[in-house]
Structure formats: structure tokens, C-alpha cells
């Protein structure tokens, strides 16, 4: 307990010895630190949201290639408008579930 009382007494003594200019300087330093921390967070978010290097784009292109077993329509089917008659003729369980969602 004695250590805490001595620390409190030392802090109060130090605060009483500060002039108005010293208090203003400490306030300016604290305000500057707050501005610096906000700007550092904004820079960090900006750097995280920027697109990655070209090597990562090549990885995305490679990962977007069709996989075996993945349902990918033929080009003429993709251009055709989606309608229920084509769905009934196809009798695909995946597409019938998709139609029920609409």
C-alpha cells in the first residue's frame, strides 16, 4: 500500500509543478497520437482492400476453371432464357430444387 501512496503523491506533485504551457503541450501530444492511430488504421484498411499482386490473379484464374463434377451449362444453354418447360424436359434434381426456390 505504501508504494501506491508514494506513486500517487509523486504524480500529484508532478501535476502541480506543470505550467499551463506544459499541460497544453501534453494535450497536443495526446491529440497527435490519436490522429496518428486513426490514420494508421485507415492506411492498414486501404492496404488490405487493395488488389493483391498479379500472381494472386493467376491463382484466381486457375481456381475458376471448371472442376470435374461441377454443373456447367453448355454455351447455347447459358444464352437461352431460363424457363420451366426446359426444366421439366431436363428432369435434373438440382434444377428442380432451384426452380422451387424462385
C-alpha positions as CSV (number, residue, x, y, z in Angstrom):
1,X,0.0,0.0,0.0
2,X,2.9,2.3,0.8
3,X,4.1,2.0,-2.8
4,X,0.8,3.1,-4.2
5,X,0.6,6.1,-1.9
6,X,4.1,7.2,-2.8
7,X,3.3,6.8,-6.5
8,X,0.1,8.9,-6.1
9,X,2.0,11.5,-4.1
10,X,4.7,11.7,-6.8
11,X,2.1,12.0,-9.6
12,X,0.2,14.8,-7.8
13,X,3.5,16.6,-7.1
14,X,4.4,16.3,-10.8
15,X,1.0,17.6,-11.9
16,X,1.1,20.6,-9.6
17,X,4.5,21.6,-11.0
18,X,3.2,21.7,-14.6
19,X,2.5,25.1,-16.0
20,X,-0.3,25.9,-18.4
21,X,2.1,25.6,-21.4
22,X,3.2,22.2,-20.2
23,X,-0.4,21.0,-19.9
24,X,-1.2,22.4,-23.4
25,X,1.8,20.6,-24.8
26,X,0.7,17.3,-23.2
27,X,-2.8,17.8,-24.7
28,X,-1.3,18.4,-28.1
29,X,0.9,15.3,-27.9
30,X,-2.2,13.2,-26.9
31,X,-4.3,14.6,-29.7
32,X,-1.5,14.0,-32.2
33,X,-1.2,10.4,-31.0
34,X,-4.9,9.9,-31.5
35,X,-4.7,11.3,-35.1
36,X,-1.7,9.1,-35.8
37,X,-3.6,6.0,-34.6
38,X,-6.7,6.7,-36.7
39,X,-4.6,7.4,-39.8
40,X,-2.6,4.2,-39.2
41,X,-5.8,2.2,-39.1
42,X,-7.1,3.8,-42.3
43,X,-3.8,3.0,-44.1
44,X,-3.9,-0.6,-42.9
45,X,-7.5,-1.0,-44.2
46,X,-6.6,0.6,-47.5
47,X,-3.6,-1.8,-47.9
48,X,-5.8,-4.8,-47.1
49,X,-8.5,-3.8,-49.6
50,X,-6.1,-3.2,-52.5
51,X,-5.9,-6.0,-55.1
52,X,-3.1,-8.4,-54.5
53,X,-0.1,-8.9,-56.8
54,X,-0.5,-10.3,-60.3
55,X,0.5,-13.7,-59.1
56,X,-2.7,-13.9,-57.0
57,X,-4.8,-13.0,-60.1
58,X,-3.2,-16.0,-61.9
59,X,-4.2,-18.2,-58.9
60,X,-7.8,-16.9,-59.1
61,X,-8.0,-17.7,-62.9
62,X,-6.6,-21.1,-62.3
63,X,-9.1,-21.7,-59.5
64,X,-12.0,-20.6,-61.6
65,X,-11.5,-23.3,-64.2
66,X,-14.4,-25.8,-64.3
67,X,-13.9,-28.8,-62.0
68,X,-15.0,-32.4,-62.8
69,X,-18.5,-32.9,-61.5
70,X,-19.3,-29.2,-61.4
71,X,-22.5,-28.3,-63.2
72,X,-21.6,-26.0,-66.0
73,X,-24.0,-25.4,-68.8
74,X,-23.2,-25.6,-72.5
75,X,-22.8,-22.1,-74.2
76,X,-26.1,-22.3,-76.0
77,X,-27.9,-23.3,-72.8
78,X,-26.3,-20.3,-71.0
79,X,-27.6,-17.9,-73.6
80,X,-31.1,-19.4,-73.6
81,X,-33.6,-17.8,-71.2
82,X,-34.4,-20.0,-68.1
83,X,-37.9,-21.3,-68.4
84,X,-39.9,-24.1,-66.7
85,X,-40.6,-26.1,-69.9
86,X,-36.9,-26.7,-70.4
87,X,-36.6,-27.6,-66.7
88,X,-39.3,-30.2,-66.9
89,X,-37.8,-31.8,-70.0
90,X,-34.4,-32.0,-68.3
91,X,-35.6,-33.5,-65.1
92,X,-32.5,-32.5,-63.2
93,X,-32.9,-32.6,-59.4
94,X,-30.6,-29.7,-58.9
95,X,-32.5,-27.5,-61.3
96,X,-35.9,-28.5,-60.0
97,X,-34.8,-27.5,-56.5
98,X,-33.6,-24.3,-57.9
99,X,-36.9,-23.6,-59.6
100,X,-38.7,-24.3,-56.3
101,X,-36.6,-21.6,-54.6
102,X,-38.0,-19.0,-57.1
